[in-house]
Amino acid sequence: LVAANWKVVAENYHECYHCSSIHPELCVVSSPDSGGSDEADGTWTGGWMALRDGADTMSLSGRSAGVPLPDLEYEARRVVRYVDLVPGLLISAHPDYVLTHRLEPVAVNATRVVCQWLYPPEAIARPGFDPADTVEFWDTTNRQDWLACERVQRGLRSRGYRPGPLSSEETSVYRLLCLLADAYRCGRLRPRRAAAPA
């Protein structure tokens, strides 16, 4: 259980300003400034990060324990795609596995996050297949993120808190906020055109 609102958890998923200061394991396999945001129309938002040379996937060792997902071109095997199916399903597609985070709001300041790792059947069938390297990588990274989210949630309760502007690097966060603001206004989630912070 993360002591933060689900929207705080989702916003954290969409930006990597914090990566270099709290995610040393992630920075070994991917540079925090290596990616970008997708210009998506619809009820989703997302982006990507490139893997560093010498890294095959996001794992503690940077090595893959499995096999590449079927039909991926070389370029697609060099990035990790991050997609938020609003509201509450975060999908991280790696070259050799998919990780999902399902956000279940429990209270205004509490979210249950359910993670699931999905591997191709060919990988699971391999003798000696052991996903521990990827699971431990994300267990560590998630715990770092969730601690940061809990700190943000405490800050939001401060009488001195004032929201600030988003930067041009926070396109996915901006898109998420626009989708949610529109849903609150009209009472339902509607597809929106891609937009960026002004």
Sequence and secondary structure as in RCSB ss.txt:
>XXXX:A:sequence
LVAANWKVVAENYHECYHCSSIHPELCVVSSPDSGGSDEADGTWTGGWMALRDGADTMSLSGRSAGVPLPDLEYE
ARRVVRYVDLVPGLLISAHPDYVLTHRLEPVAVNATRVVCQWLYPPEAIARPGFDPADTVEFWDTTNRQDWLACE
RVQRGLRSRGYRPGPLSSEETSVYRLLCLLADAYRCGRLRPRRAAAPA
>XXXX:A:secstr
 BSS HHHHHHHHT  TTHHHH HHHHHHS TTS EE    BSEEEEEEE  TT  SSSSSS  SS   TT  TG
GGGEEEEEEETTTEEEEE SS EEEEEEEEEETTEEEEEEEEE  HHHHHSTT  THHHHHHHHHHHHHHHHHHH
HHHHHHTSTT       TT HHHHHHHHHHHHHHHHSS   B      
